[in-house]
Structures are given as C-alpha cells and as structure tokens.
Amino acid sequence: MRAAAIDGYGGSERLAVRELPDPQPPAPGQVLVRVRAASVNPIDWKLRKGSLRLVMPVRFPFVPGHDLAGEVAAVGPEVTRFEPGDLVFGAVDPRRDGGACAELALVRESALAAKPGHLSFEEAAALLLAGLTALQALRDKGELTAGESVLVNGGAGGVGHFAVQIARAFGARVTAVAGAGNQALLRELGAHRTLDYEEEDFTGLDETWDIVFDAVGLGSFRDVTYVLSPEGGIYVTTRVRPDLAAWTLFTTLGGLVGYRKRARSILVKHSADDLEVLAHLSAQGKLRVVLDEVFSLEEIGKAHDASERGHARGKIVVRV
C-alpha cells in the first residue's frame, strides 16, 4: 500500500510517500478501512518532530494520522456493526496499528461510526479528533448545561470552530475569540458575541463566564481565574501544562473550603457513541465542518507545515 511515512524524528521534509506492507488481517474487534481522507491535527506533527517522545514514543517507519474516513475493506472476528463496503469515519492509534495517512488502516470497531451521508469523505475525516475534543471538553470536563455562558478561545481553529457550534447547540450563550479576519465566521457559526484578540484581552474584561475553553492551549488557569464565574466557573484547556496538575489539585481541594473555580485539561477518548452525537448534530444542521485546505497525500509535508504554522481556519485535510 502507499503511505506517508518517516524513518526518524525531524521536520516535514522527512515525510515521504512510499510502498509499505499492507496491514495484517483484522484481529478480533478490528476493521480494515480503505482510507479516502485523513485530517491533520497538532499531535501529528508533534509526534513527527519527537516533541512527545518521552511520553508517546513511536516505532519507525511511522505513518502519521489519527482521523480517517473511507470504506470498510474487511472485518475481523467479533465485529458486528460493519461489513465490507460500508462507508465509515473513525480514529486510529498510529503508534500501535499504523496511521491514517495510508491507503489502508486498521481501526477498532469501538472507534468507528457510519459516515454521515451528507458529508464528503474530507468533511467526515475533519470531524473526528477535533470534534470529539470539543464535545468532551464542554460536555464532560466543562459540565455544560443549557443557559450557561461559554467563552471559546481560538474559536476559528480546528477544535474551536466545533466548540462554538456545540456550545450553541447545547443552549449556551457563546463568546468566541479569534483574529479580525475570522469575526464574521464566528458569527456564522453561532457565536452570540465575538472578540478580536488583537484588540481586546478577554482576561482583562470586567465580566465572567461559566466555562472558559482554551481550544488553542495558549493560556493558563492563572490567566483566566478572574473571568471565571465565582459560582463554579471551569477552565478547560487542550494543553497539558506542567502547572495544570497543581492547579487541578488546588481547585479540587479548594472545593472543600468553598473555592468553586476549577481547572481541567481534556485528553480525548475515542468513542463510537460520541461520533454518533457529532453525526447527529451535523445532520441537524447544528454542526458545520469548515475546511481550511485539502492536500493530496503527496503534499503531506505541506499539510503538516500549514498546521504547524497555526491560524488555520477550520481543519486541514489530506485526500488519500
């Protein structure tokens, strides 16, 4: 099979499309997917560079990519929900089973769902990790309920643009932060209020929110503590900072003496049920996929560079 792979940590120039052996036949609970599209997430180029090698080492040759959409090629024993020919979208573990930037990939049945018919393969692939992160950050970590106020920092990015829409769909009052060029997009996505970070620093405003979701992981709990609701405001970040564990412990213990503000980080869990939630919201017209750029597999290096530069407007996708 053709796949994008690296033989050692380094820059995007190390990524090369070449022939690699096909995956082994699917084991119990596994599905072999013929990949049509894969999306690029920051974790992909962090693994490629070796930035996470101490906690998430990879084996070479390494094929990157967590998100995919495609067609079922074969199913393993004990698989009951899919059969060859089904169109699916889901998430793989590139460190264990091989990444999504290949013609074939092994996926756990529990991390797959039927591809929504109204979405293209590129759109479905883009919905995966970013959509799950936004959903689980707000619903599970932020404990979002209707009527609460939510601020999304980085509201036009891959995770952020989903978070704005999910918060709105859950009945929240949404404030979204992005650059000047994305203010109109934030309003189209459903934000009740938009802030240009180049003109206003939300951490200095004289108001509070029930949930502050840092979708770009640039801030810290110390930065936002004064804009969290004193009645139990929750700060959720996509970045695991060295000081966050201490703040999480401090705010948890503080709850015993009446300090109600909390700090949490989000580590996404691959869930077929949550993929169904995203698909349902999309089918209802409440969750729109914004594609920043679509690259060919041969342009995988450019796709990584575009993601690493930041400021993507929605998601970056690779067509396989």
C-alpha positions as CSV (number, residue, x, y, z in Angstrom):
1,M,0.0,0.0,0.0
2,R,1.0,3.6,-0.5
3,A,1.6,5.5,2.7
4,A,3.3,8.7,4.0
5,A,6.0,7.7,6.5
6,I,9.1,8.8,8.3
7,D,12.1,6.7,9.4
8,G,13.2,9.1,12.2
9,Y,12.1,12.2,14.1
10,G,12.5,15.5,12.3
11,G,11.0,18.1,10.0
12,S,8.2,17.8,7.5
13,E,10.8,17.2,4.7
14,R,11.3,13.7,6.2
15,L,7.8,12.7,5.3
16,A,7.8,10.6,2.1
17,V,5.1,8.7,0.2
18,R,6.2,5.1,-0.5
19,E,5.2,1.5,-0.6
20,L,4.8,-0.2,2.7
21,P,3.4,-3.7,3.5
22,D,-0.4,-3.9,3.9
23,P,-1.7,-4.2,7.4
24,Q,-2.2,-7.7,8.9
25,P,-5.7,-9.1,8.6
26,P,-8.0,-7.5,11.1
27,A,-7.9,-9.1,14.6
28,P,-11.0,-9.6,16.8
29,G,-12.8,-6.3,17.1
30,Q,-10.8,-4.7,14.3
31,V,-11.9,-3.3,10.9
32,L,-9.7,-2.8,7.9
33,V,-10.6,0.5,6.2
34,R,-9.6,1.7,2.7
35,V,-8.8,5.3,3.5
36,R,-10.2,8.1,1.4
37,A,-9.3,11.1,3.5
38,A,-7.4,11.9,6.7
39,S,-7.2,15.1,8.7
40,V,-4.1,16.7,10.3
41,N,-4.0,17.6,14.0
42,P,-1.2,19.2,16.0
43,I,-0.5,15.9,17.7
44,D,0.5,14.5,14.3
45,W,3.4,16.9,13.7
46,K,4.4,16.8,17.4
47,L,4.8,13.0,17.1
48,R,6.7,13.5,13.9
49,K,9.1,16.0,15.4
50,G,9.7,13.9,18.5
51,S,8.3,16.6,20.8
52,L,6.4,13.9,22.7
53,R,8.9,11.2,22.5
54,L,9.3,10.9,26.3
55,V,5.6,10.2,26.8
56,M,4.5,9.0,23.4
57,P,7.4,7.3,21.5
58,V,6.7,5.9,18.1
59,R,8.1,3.0,16.1
60,F,9.6,3.5,12.7
61,P,8.7,3.5,9.9
62,F,5.9,5.7,11.4
63,V,2.8,6.6,9.5
64,P,1.1,9.7,11.0
65,G,-2.6,10.5,11.2
66,H,-5.4,9.8,13.7
67,D,-8.5,10.7,11.8
68,L,-9.9,8.9,8.7
69,A,-12.9,8.4,6.6
70,G,-13.3,5.6,4.0
71,E,-14.7,2.3,3.1
72,V,-14.7,-1.0,5.0
73,A,-12.4,-3.4,3.2
74,A,-12.6,-6.3,5.7
75,V,-13.8,-7.1,9.2
76,G,-12.2,-9.2,11.9
77,P,-13.9,-11.7,14.2
78,E,-16.4,-10.4,16.7
79,V,-17.2,-7.3,14.6
80,T,-21.0,-6.9,14.4
81,R,-21.7,-3.3,13.3
82,F,-19.9,-3.2,10.0
83,E,-19.4,-5.2,6.8
84,P,-17.3,-4.7,3.7
85,G,-18.5,-1.8,1.6
86,D,-19.8,0.3,4.5
87,L,-18.7,3.9,4.5
88,V,-17.3,4.9,7.8
89,F,-15.3,7.5,9.7
90,G,-13.2,6.9,12.8
91,A,-9.9,7.2,14.7
92,V,-6.8,5.1,14.7
93,D,-3.9,4.8,17.0
94,P,-0.9,5.4,14.7
95,R,1.6,4.3,17.3
96,R,0.0,0.8,17.6
97,D,-1.8,-0.1,14.4
98,G,-0.4,2.4,11.8
99,G,-1.7,5.9,10.9
100,A,-4.4,7.2,8.7
101,C,-2.2,8.7,6.0
102,A,-2.1,5.4,4.1
103,E,-4.3,3.6,1.7
104,L,-5.3,1.0,4.3
105,A,-5.6,1.3,8.1
106,L,-6.8,-0.9,11.0
107,V,-9.4,0.6,13.3
108,R,-11.1,-0.7,16.4
109,E,-14.8,-1.2,15.9
110,S,-15.4,0.9,19.0
111,A,-13.7,3.9,17.4
112,L,-15.8,3.8,14.2
113,A,-19.2,5.1,13.1
114,A,-21.2,5.2,9.9
115,K,-20.2,8.1,7.7
116,P,-23.0,10.7,7.6
117,G,-24.3,10.6,4.0
118,H,-24.4,14.4,3.7
119,L,-20.7,14.8,4.5
120,S,-17.9,14.2,2.0
121,F,-15.0,12.0,3.0
122,E,-12.9,15.1,3.6
123,E,-15.5,16.6,5.9
124,A,-16.1,13.4,7.8
125,A,-12.4,12.9,8.4
126,A,-12.1,16.5,9.6
127,L,-14.8,15.9,12.2
128,L,-13.0,13.3,14.2
129,L,-10.4,14.3,16.8
130,A,-11.3,18.0,16.8
131,G,-15.0,17.3,17.1
132,L,-14.6,14.8,19.9
133,T,-12.2,17.1,21.7
134,A,-14.7,20.0,21.6
135,L,-17.6,17.8,22.6
136,Q,-15.9,16.1,25.6
137,A,-14.2,19.3,26.7
138,L,-17.5,21.1,27.0
139,R,-19.9,18.3,28.0
140,D,-17.7,16.2,30.2
141,K,-14.9,18.4,31.6
142,G,-16.9,21.7,31.5
143,E,-20.2,20.1,32.6
144,L,-22.1,22.3,30.2
145,T,-25.8,22.9,30.7
146,A,-28.3,25.0,28.8
147,G,-28.3,28.7,29.7
148,E,-24.6,28.8,30.9
149,S,-22.1,31.2,29.4
150,V,-19.1,29.8,27.5
151,L,-16.0,31.6,26.1
152,V,-14.1,29.7,23.4
153,N,-10.5,31.0,22.9
154,G,-9.3,30.1,19.4
155,G,-12.9,29.9,18.1
156,A,-11.9,29.7,14.4
157,G,-9.5,26.8,14.7
158,G,-10.0,23.1,14.2
159,V,-11.2,22.4,17.7
160,G,-12.5,25.9,18.4
161,H,-14.9,26.1,15.5
162,F,-16.6,22.9,16.6
163,A,-16.7,24.1,20.2
164,V,-18.5,27.3,19.3
165,Q,-21.2,25.3,17.5
166,I,-21.5,22.6,20.1
167,A,-21.8,25.1,22.9
168,R,-24.6,26.9,20.9
169,A,-26.3,23.6,20.2
170,F,-26.3,22.7,23.9
171,G,-28.1,26.0,24.7
172,A,-25.1,28.1,25.9
173,R,-24.5,31.8,25.5
174,V,-21.3,31.8,23.4
175,T,-18.5,34.3,23.3
176,A,-15.8,33.4,20.7
177,V,-12.3,34.8,20.4
178,A,-10.3,34.9,17.2
179,G,-8.4,37.3,14.9
180,A,-10.0,40.1,13.0
181,G,-10.3,38.1,9.8
182,N,-12.4,35.5,11.4
183,Q,-15.0,37.6,13.2
184,A,-17.7,37.1,10.5
185,L,-17.0,33.3,10.5
186,L,-17.5,33.2,14.3
187,R,-20.9,34.8,13.9
188,E,-21.9,32.4,11.1
189,L,-21.0,29.5,13.4
190,G,-23.4,30.8,16.1
191,A,-21.4,32.9,18.5
192,H,-23.6,35.5,20.3
193,R,-20.5,37.7,20.8
194,T,-17.1,37.8,19.2
195,L,-13.8,39.3,20.4
196,D,-10.7,40.2,18.4
197,Y,-7.7,39.1,20.5
198,E,-5.6,41.8,18.8
199,E,-7.9,44.5,20.1
200,E,-9.2,43.0,23.4
201,D,-7.8,40.7,26.0
202,F,-10.7,38.8,27.4
203,T,-8.8,38.1,30.6
204,G,-8.9,41.8,31.5
205,L,-12.6,42.3,30.9
206,D,-15.0,43.1,33.8
207,E,-17.2,40.0,33.3
208,T,-17.2,36.3,33.9
209,W,-18.1,33.1,32.2
210,D,-19.2,29.7,33.5
211,I,-16.8,27.9,31.2
212,V,-13.6,29.2,29.5
213,F,-12.4,26.7,27.0
214,D,-8.9,27.3,25.7
215,A,-9.1,25.4,22.4
216,V,-5.6,26.5,21.4
217,G,-3.9,25.8,24.8
218,L,-2.1,29.2,24.9
219,G,-3.2,30.4,28.4
220,S,-3.2,29.1,31.9
221,F,-5.6,28.9,34.8
222,R,-3.8,31.8,36.5
223,D,-4.6,33.9,33.4
224,V,-8.4,33.3,33.5
225,T,-9.2,32.9,37.1
226,Y,-10.7,36.4,37.4
227,V,-13.1,35.9,34.5
228,L,-14.4,32.5,35.8
229,S,-17.8,32.6,37.5
230,P,-17.3,32.7,41.3
231,E,-20.3,30.3,41.4
232,G,-18.2,27.4,40.0
233,G,-16.5,28.5,36.8
234,I,-14.5,25.9,35.0
235,Y,-11.4,26.4,32.9
236,V,-10.7,23.6,30.3
237,T,-7.6,23.5,28.2
238,T,-6.3,21.3,25.3
239,R,-2.7,21.7,26.6
240,V,-1.4,19.7,29.5
241,R,0.9,22.3,31.1
242,P,3.3,21.4,33.9
243,D,1.4,23.7,36.3
244,L,-2.0,22.4,35.4
245,A,-1.9,19.3,37.6
246,A,-1.1,21.5,40.6
247,W,-4.0,23.9,39.8
248,T,-6.3,21.0,39.3
249,L,-5.4,19.6,42.7
250,F,-5.6,23.0,44.3
251,T,-9.0,23.8,42.9
252,T,-10.3,20.3,43.8
253,L,-9.2,20.7,47.4
254,G,-10.4,24.3,47.4
255,G,-13.9,23.0,46.8
256,L,-13.8,21.5,50.3
257,V,-13.5,25.0,51.8
258,G,-15.8,26.8,49.4
259,Y,-13.5,27.7,46.5
260,R,-15.6,26.8,43.5
261,K,-13.5,27.6,40.4
262,R,-11.9,24.6,38.8
263,A,-9.1,23.8,36.3
264,R,-9.2,20.8,33.9
265,S,-7.5,19.5,30.8
266,I,-9.0,17.4,28.0
267,L,-7.5,14.2,26.8
268,V,-9.8,12.9,24.1
269,K,-11.4,9.4,24.3
270,H,-12.3,7.7,21.1
271,S,-16.0,6.8,21.4
272,A,-18.3,5.4,18.7
273,D,-21.2,6.8,20.8
274,D,-19.7,10.3,20.7
275,L,-19.1,10.0,17.0
276,E,-22.8,9.3,16.6
277,V,-23.5,12.5,18.6
278,L,-21.4,14.6,16.2
279,A,-23.0,12.9,13.2
280,H,-26.5,13.7,14.6
281,L,-25.6,17.3,15.3
282,S,-24.2,17.6,11.7
283,A,-27.3,16.0,10.2
284,Q,-29.5,18.5,12.1
285,G,-27.5,21.4,10.6
286,K,-26.1,22.4,14.0
287,L,-22.5,21.4,13.3
288,R,-20.8,22.6,10.2
289,V,-17.3,21.4,9.1
290,V,-15.1,24.2,7.9
291,L,-12.2,23.0,5.7
292,D,-9.2,25.3,5.6
293,E,-7.2,23.4,2.9
294,V,-7.3,20.0,1.3
295,F,-3.9,18.5,0.3
296,S,-3.0,15.4,-1.7
297,L,-1.2,12.5,0.1
298,E,2.0,13.6,-1.8
299,E,1.6,17.0,-0.2
300,I,1.6,15.6,3.3
301,G,4.6,17.8,4.3
302,K,2.8,20.9,3.2
303,A,-0.2,19.9,5.2
304,H,1.9,19.4,8.3
305,D,3.6,22.8,7.7
306,A,0.2,24.5,7.4
307,S,-1.0,23.0,10.7
308,E,2.3,23.9,12.5
309,R,2.1,27.5,11.4
310,G,-1.1,27.8,13.3
311,H,-4.0,30.2,12.4
312,A,-5.8,27.5,10.3
313,R,-9.4,28.5,9.6
314,G,-11.1,25.2,10.4
315,K,-9.5,21.9,9.6
316,I,-6.6,20.8,7.3
317,V,-7.3,17.5,5.4
318,V,-5.3,15.1,3.3
319,R,-7.1,13.3,0.4
320,V,-5.8,9.8,0.1
